[in-house]
């Protein structure tokens, strides 16, 4: 390990190190500590430093509850030290390499940039990878319009501050500030859909890869967000409008509870982006449908069996009755203001390919939460932008004897080539099969970051996606291109959202 790689950034000099051909800078602060009077405010500029700042270790991560989906030793947490980013590059020159800016998932409640080391992407495609931490839970996504001196969606504004830092500094790390691709998974992907519609994010990125998350028509609801706010301040014993008292509450009191996804929650996430008058003035899907992000290339998709991941949190949920199947479908119909007869139509449509009530519920919830919102975003963006591409990960994980299929998060070990020598959590072990698929997916992600087109020599030619030609690449042992895969299930959602 060499530790003499020093870069002079806009705020001061930082020291990184090289390991196995990749130069790494970790825990670079991109904004001031969001504490005291800066809590619930947009990220403020960080004060410059005079000495060389050591950036060879990861910083603490955002305040959060334990996650059943993370593995490894828990990272230290800090409200004050969490607004940091990490950079991975091969050379500190003016090579103008494509920049891939990673936004982690975790339901806006958990997660960090630590797991997703960008080294293998860097070595595979000669790109520069940036990963970030941002405020989570109530500290990052608390909507309280009657509280003075506060701002909504500060977690999203953290991402924008990090993008601004990258725009100003990335050329010193061998990256091209005029070729930045943001990519993220789950909540990170929903965040990207939000950034596509945010005025303050304009011009900060050029392409976007959305993995398992988009802009659900029934999300971003300020009414639901206000209810969450009112519940919490009542629990804390704080009166409306008393921002001074709220800023004195210990950070640990703002840890949002983990999400139970084993059933259908009509209001979705407890915290997350919300439409407000200033930071996110319109629902992302509306903004995109009106051409607000027309200059952005899009590569978007999901995993076939997204919902099956959440069964790990409740083994009893593996068994599901026909009654519960109808109850879940009816809850969705009520939430989307449909007649109950539509629930039967939905179930009957899914029954053509699905064997059990559990399989049908999982497919319906996966489509409602992930696949159909991704399709809707691609449909709207394709009206203005020719570089819109769709994928579907269908490779089946062997975990638990195969009962989890192509579950949520399964794309991550392939995109980052994190394939351990044994199965670890949801990460499959390295075999000839998994390594080949990982390389094919990495190359697609890198090609898209380079040119706005994911095609490369080791996959079939993927045409752009639009309503007339719903070309989709299926990532599996054998990679194929299909027109409108699972189209009979897709059309069931027409008229619902």
C-alpha positions in Angstrom: 0.0 0.0 0.0 1.4 3.4 -1.0 0.1 6.5 0.8 1.7 9.3 -1.0 -1.0 10.2 -3.5 -1.9 13.8 -2.8 -4.5 15.8 -4.6 -5.2 19.5 -4.1 -9.0 19.9 -4.1 -11.1 23.1 -3.9 -11.1 22.8 -0.1 -7.7 21.5 0.6 -5.2 18.8 0.0 -6.1 15.1 0.6 -4.0 12.0 0.8 -5.0 8.6 -0.7 -3.4 5.3 -1.4 -2.9 2.7 -4.1 -3.9 -0.9 -3.9 -3.8 -3.5 -6.7 -3.6 -0.8 -9.4 -6.4 1.4 -8.0 -5.9 4.7 -6.3 -8.4 5.2 -3.5 -9.5 8.3 -1.5 -12.0 7.5 1.2 -14.2 9.7 3.5 -13.7 13.0 1.7 -16.0 15.6 3.2 -18.1 17.4 0.6 -20.2 19.5 3.0 -20.2 20.9 6.5 -21.3 18.7 9.4 -25.1 18.9 9.3 -25.5 19.4 13.1 -26.8 22.1 15.4 -28.4 24.9 13.4 -27.6 23.0 10.2 -29.8 20.0 11.1 -32.8 19.8 8.6 -31.1 22.4 6.4 -29.5 22.0 2.9 -25.8 21.0 3.1 -23.6 24.0 3.8 -20.1 24.5 2.3 -17.3 22.9 4.2 -14.6 25.1 5.7 -11.2 24.7 3.9 -8.4 23.0 5.7 -4.7 23.9 5.7 -2.9 20.6 6.3 -3.1 17.5 4.2 -6.2 15.6 5.1 -5.8 11.8 5.4 -8.4 10.1 3.3 -7.2 6.5 3.5 -10.1 5.2 5.8 -13.8 5.2 5.3 -15.7 7.8 7.4 -18.6 7.0 9.8 -21.9 6.3 8.0 -25.2 8.0 8.5 -27.3 7.4 11.7 -29.4 4.3 11.0 -31.0 1.2 12.5 -29.4 -2.3 12.0 -30.0 -3.9 8.6 -30.6 -7.6 8.0 -29.3 -7.1 4.5 -25.8 -5.9 5.3 -22.9 -8.1 6.1 -19.5 -7.6 7.8 -18.7 -5.5 10.8 -21.0 -2.6 11.5 -19.5 0.8 10.6 -19.3 3.6 13.1 -22.2 6.1 12.8 -22.2 9.8 13.1 -24.6 12.7 12.3 -21.6 15.1 12.1 -19.2 13.1 9.9 -21.5 11.3 7.4 -21.4 13.8 4.4 -18.5 12.2 2.7 -17.6 10.5 -0.6 -15.1 8.0 -1.9 -13.2 8.0 -5.2 -11.6 5.1 -7.1 -9.4 5.8 -10.1 -6.4 4.4 -11.9 -4.5 7.6 -12.6 -4.4 11.2 -11.3 -4.0 12.7 -14.8 -6.2 14.6 -17.2 -7.4 11.5 -18.9 -11.1 12.6 -18.9 -12.4 9.2 -18.0 -16.2 8.6 -17.7 -17.3 9.2 -14.1 -19.8 6.7 -12.4 -21.4 8.3 -9.4 -23.0 5.6 -7.1 -26.0 6.3 -4.8 -26.6 3.4 -2.4 -30.0 2.0 -1.5 -31.6 0.9 1.9 -35.1 2.4 1.8 -33.7 5.9 2.7 -33.3 4.4 6.2 -30.2 2.2 6.0 -27.1 1.7 3.9 -23.8 3.3 3.1 -21.1 3.5 0.4 -18.8 1.2 2.2 -19.7 -2.2 0.7 -19.6 -1.1 -2.9 -15.9 -0.7 -3.6 -15.6 0.6 -7.2 -12.2 -0.9 -7.8 -13.3 -3.7 -10.1 -15.3 -1.3 -12.3 -12.3 1.0 -12.5 -10.0 -1.8 -13.6 -12.6 -3.3 -16.0 -13.4 -0.1 -17.9 -10.9 2.6 -17.0 -13.6 4.7 -15.4 -13.6 6.8 -12.3 -16.1 5.6 -9.6 -17.4 7.9 -6.9 -19.6 6.6 -4.0 -21.4 8.8 -1.4 -23.0 8.8 2.0 -26.0 11.0 2.6 -28.4 11.7 5.4 -30.9 9.0 6.1 -34.2 8.5 8.0 -35.8 11.5 9.6 -32.6 13.4 9.5 -32.5 13.3 5.7 -36.2 13.0 4.8 -38.3 14.8 7.3 -41.1 16.9 5.8 -42.3 19.6 8.3 -43.7 22.6 6.4 -44.8 24.4 9.5 -41.3 24.3 11.1 -39.4 27.5 10.4 -35.8 27.5 9.0 -36.1 23.9 7.6 -36.0 22.4 4.1 -37.5 19.2 2.7 -35.5 16.4 1.0 -32.2 17.4 2.5 -30.9 13.9 1.8 -31.4 14.6 -1.9 -29.7 17.9 -1.5 -26.8 16.1 0.0 -26.5 14.1 -3.3 -26.6 17.4 -5.3 -23.8 18.9 -3.1 -21.7 15.8 -3.7 -22.3 16.1 -7.4 -21.3 19.7 -7.3 -18.1 18.7 -5.5 -17.4 16.1 -8.2 -18.1 18.5 -11.0 -15.5 20.9 -9.5 -12.8 18.4 -8.6 -13.1 15.2 -10.5 -10.7 16.3 -13.3 -7.9 16.1 -10.8 -8.7 12.4 -10.3 -8.6 11.6 -14.0 -12.3 12.0 -14.5 -14.4 14.0 -17.0 -16.7 16.5 -15.4 -18.6 16.6 -18.7 -19.4 12.9 -18.7 -21.0 11.9 -15.3 -23.3 9.0 -15.0 -25.3 8.6 -11.8 -26.3 5.1 -10.9 -28.1 3.6 -7.9 -30.2 0.8 -6.7 -33.5 0.6 -4.8 -33.8 3.8 -2.8 -30.7 5.1 -4.6 -32.6 4.5 -7.9 -35.7 6.3 -6.5 -33.4 9.2 -5.6 -32.1 9.3 -9.2 -35.7 9.5 -10.4 -36.1 12.5 -8.1 -32.8 14.1 -9.2 -34.1 13.9 -12.8 -36.9 16.4 -11.7 -35.0 18.7 -9.4 -34.1 22.2 -10.6 -30.9 22.3 -8.5 -29.6 19.1 -10.1 -29.7 20.4 -13.6 -26.5 20.1 -15.5 -24.7 18.1 -12.8 -25.0 14.7 -14.6 -25.5 13.5 -18.2 -26.7 9.9 -17.9 -28.6 7.8 -15.3 -28.7 4.1 -14.5 -31.7 3.2 -12.4 -31.6 -0.3 -10.8 -34.8 -1.5 -9.1 -36.5 1.8 -8.3 -38.2 4.6 -10.2 -41.1 7.0 -9.5 -44.2 5.3 -8.4 -47.3 7.4 -9.2 -48.5 6.9 -5.6 -45.2 7.9 -3.9 -43.8 11.3 -3.0 -47.0 12.1 -1.1 -46.7 15.2 1.2 -49.9 14.3 3.0 -48.4 11.0 4.2 -45.1 12.7 5.0 -46.9 15.2 7.3 -48.6 12.3 9.2 -45.1 10.8 9.8 -43.8 14.2 11.1 -46.8 14.7 13.4 -46.4 11.2 14.8 -42.8 11.7 15.6 -42.9 15.1 17.2 -45.8 13.9 19.4 -43.6 10.9 20.4 -40.7 13.3 21.2 -43.0 15.6 23.1 -42.2 18.6 20.9 -44.7 21.3 19.9 -45.2 22.2 16.3 -43.0 25.0 15.2 -40.4 24.5 18.0 -37.4 24.0 15.7 -35.0 24.9 18.5 -36.2 22.0 20.6 -36.1 19.6 17.6 -32.5 20.5 16.9 -31.5 19.6 20.5 -32.9 16.1 20.3 -30.1 13.5 20.3 -29.5 12.1 16.8 -30.3 8.5 17.9 -33.9 9.6 18.4 -34.2 10.2 14.7 -33.4 6.6 13.6 -36.4 5.6 11.5 -37.7 2.1 12.1 -36.9 -0.7 9.7 -39.4 -1.4 7.0 -41.5 -4.5 7.1 -41.9 -5.5 3.4 -43.4 -9.0 3.9 -46.8 -7.6 3.3 -48.2 -4.6 1.3 -47.9 -1.2 3.0 -50.4 1.1 1.4 -48.3 4.2 2.1 -45.0 2.7 1.1 -41.9 4.0 2.7 -42.1 5.8 6.1 -39.6 8.3 4.9 -38.3 9.3 1.5 -38.5 12.1 -1.1 -41.6 14.2 -1.1 -43.0 16.7 -3.6 -42.6 20.2 -2.1 -42.8 23.7 -3.5 -39.0 24.3 -3.6 -36.7 21.4 -3.9 -38.9 18.9 -5.8 -41.7 21.0 -7.2 -43.4 18.3 -9.2 -43.8 14.5 -9.1 -40.8 13.1 -11.0 -43.0 11.1 -13.4 -44.9 14.2 -14.3 -41.8 16.2 -14.8 -40.2 13.5 -17.0 -43.4 13.2 -19.0 -43.1 16.9 -19.8 -39.6 16.6 -21.0 -37.8 18.1 -17.9 -35.0 15.5 -18.2 -35.0 15.1 -22.0 -31.2 15.5 -22.4 -30.5 12.6 -20.0 -29.7 9.1 -21.3 -31.4 6.4 -19.3 -30.6 2.7 -18.7 -33.3 1.3 -16.3 -34.5 -2.1 -15.1 -35.3 -4.4 -12.3 -35.0 -8.0 -11.0 -37.6 -10.6 -11.9 -38.4 -11.7 -8.3 -37.7 -8.5 -6.3 -40.1 -9.1 -3.5 -38.8 -12.6 -2.6 -35.8 -11.0 -0.8 -38.1 -9.6 1.9 -39.3 -13.2 2.8 -36.0 -13.7 4.5 -37.1 -11.3 7.2 -40.2 -13.4 8.0 -39.9 -17.1 7.2 -43.6 -17.6 8.0 -44.4 -15.4 5.0 -43.3 -18.2 2.7 -46.7 -19.8 3.3 -49.6 -17.7 2.0 -53.3 -18.5 1.8 -55.6 -17.7 -1.1 -57.5 -15.4 1.3 -54.4 -13.4 2.0 -53.6 -13.2 -1.7 -57.0 -11.5 -2.3 -56.6 -9.3 0.7 -53.2 -8.0 -0.6 -54.6 -7.4 -4.1 -57.7 -5.6 -2.6 -55.4 -3.4 -0.6 -53.6 -2.3 -3.7 -56.9 -1.7 -5.5 -58.1 0.5 -2.7 -54.9 2.4 -2.6 -55.1 3.0 -6.4 -58.8 3.8 -6.3 -59.8 0.7 -8.4 -62.9 -1.5 -8.0 -62.5 -4.7 -6.1 -63.3 -6.7 -9.3 -60.0 -5.4 -10.6 -58.2 -7.5 -7.9 -59.6 -10.7 -9.3 -58.7 -9.7 -12.8 -55.1 -9.0 -11.7 -54.8 -12.3 -9.8 -56.3 -14.3 -12.7 -53.8 -12.7 -15.1 -50.8 -13.5 -12.9 -52.1 -17.1 -12.3 -51.2 -18.0 -15.9 -47.5 -18.1 -15.1 -47.4 -18.3 -11.3 -48.0 -21.5 -9.3 -48.9 -20.6 -5.7 -50.6 -17.7 -3.9 -47.1 -16.8 -2.6 -45.7 -16.6 -6.1 -48.6 -14.5 -7.3 -48.3 -12.0 -4.4 -44.6 -11.7 -4.9 -45.0 -11.1 -8.6 -47.7 -8.5 -8.1 -45.7 -6.6 -5.4 -42.5 -6.7 -7.5 -44.3 -5.2 -10.4 -46.2 -2.6 -8.4 -43.1 -1.5 -6.5 -40.3 -1.9 -9.1 -41.0 -3.1 -12.6 -44.0 -1.1 -13.7 -42.7 2.2 -12.3 -39.5 1.5 -14.3 -41.5 0.9 -17.4 -43.6 4.0 -17.0 -40.5 6.2 -16.6 -38.9 4.6 -19.7 -42.1 5.2 -21.7 -42.2 8.9 -20.8 -38.5 9.5 -21.3 -38.5 7.8 -24.6 -40.8 10.4 -26.0 -37.9 12.9 -25.9 -34.7 10.8 -25.7 -33.6 8.1 -28.1 -31.0 6.6 -25.6 -33.4 4.8 -23.3 -32.7 1.1 -22.6 -34.4 -1.5 -20.5 -33.0 -4.6 -18.7 -34.5 -7.4 -16.6 -32.3 -9.6 -14.3 -33.7 -13.1 -14.5 -30.7 -15.2 -13.2 -31.9 -17.4 -10.3 -30.0 -17.3 -7.1 -29.3 -20.8 -5.6 -29.8 -19.3 -2.1 -32.2 -21.3 0.0 -32.5 -24.0 -2.6 -33.6 -21.4 -5.2 -36.7 -20.1 -3.3 -35.6 -16.5 -3.6 -35.0 -16.4 -7.3 -33.8 -13.1 -8.9 -34.5 -11.2 -5.7 -34.0 -7.6 -4.8 -30.3 -6.5 -4.5 -29.1 -9.5 -6.6 -27.9 -7.1 -9.3 -25.3 -5.5 -6.9 -22.8 -8.3 -6.7 -22.8 -8.6 -10.5 -22.5 -4.9 -11.2 -19.6 -4.4 -8.7 -18.1 -7.9 -9.3 -18.4 -8.7 -5.6 -18.4 -12.5 -5.8 -16.9 -14.0 -2.7 -15.4 -17.5 -2.5 -18.5 -18.7 -0.7 -22.1 -17.6 -0.6 -22.3 -14.6 1.8 -25.7 -13.1 2.5 -27.4 -12.4 -0.8 -24.0 -12.3 -2.7 -23.5 -15.5 -4.7 -20.1 -17.1 -4.7 -17.7 -16.8 -7.6 -18.1 -19.5 -10.3 -17.4 -19.5 -14.0 -21.1 -18.8 -14.5 -21.4 -15.9 -12.1 -18.1 -14.3 -13.2 -19.2 -14.4 -16.8 -22.5 -12.8 -16.1 -20.8 -10.2 -13.9 -18.4 -9.2 -16.6 -21.2 -8.9 -19.2 -23.2 -6.7 -16.8 -20.2 -4.6 -15.9 -19.4 -4.1 -19.5 -23.0 -2.9 -20.2 -22.9 -0.4 -17.3 -19.4 0.9 -18.4 -20.4 1.1 -22.1 -23.5 3.1 -21.1 -21.4 5.4 -18.9 -19.0 6.0 -21.8 -21.5 6.6 -24.6 -25.1 6.4 -23.5 -25.5 3.0 -25.1 -25.0 -0.2 -23.1 -24.2 -2.4 -26.1 -20.9 -4.2 -26.3 -19.5 -7.2 -28.2 -20.4 -9.9 -25.5 -24.2 -9.3 -25.5 -26.8 -9.4 -28.2 -27.7 -6.0 -29.8 -30.2 -4.2 -27.6 -32.4 -1.6 -29.4 -33.7 1.4 -27.5 -36.9 1.1 -25.5 -40.2 2.7 -26.4 -43.9 1.9 -26.4 -43.7 0.5 -29.9 -40.6 -1.5 -29.4 -40.3 -2.7 -25.8 -36.9 -4.3 -26.3 -35.5 -5.6 -23.0 -32.2 -7.4 -22.3 -32.6 -10.4 -20.0 -29.5 -11.0 -18.0 -29.2 -14.7 -17.3 -27.0 -17.7 -18.0 -27.9 -17.0 -21.6 -28.4 -13.4 -22.3 -31.3 -12.7 -24.7 -33.3 -9.8 -26.1 -37.1 -10.0 -25.8 -39.8 -7.7 -26.9 -42.1 -6.9 -24.0 -41.2 -9.8 -21.6 -44.1 -10.7 -19.3 -46.2 -8.4 -21.4 -49.4 -10.2 -20.4 -48.7 -9.1 -16.8 -47.6 -5.6 -17.8 -50.9 -4.8 -19.5 -52.9 -5.7 -16.4 -51.6 -2.5 -14.8 -52.9 -0.3 -17.6 -55.4 2.1 -16.1 -54.1 1.5 -12.6 -50.9 3.5 -13.0 
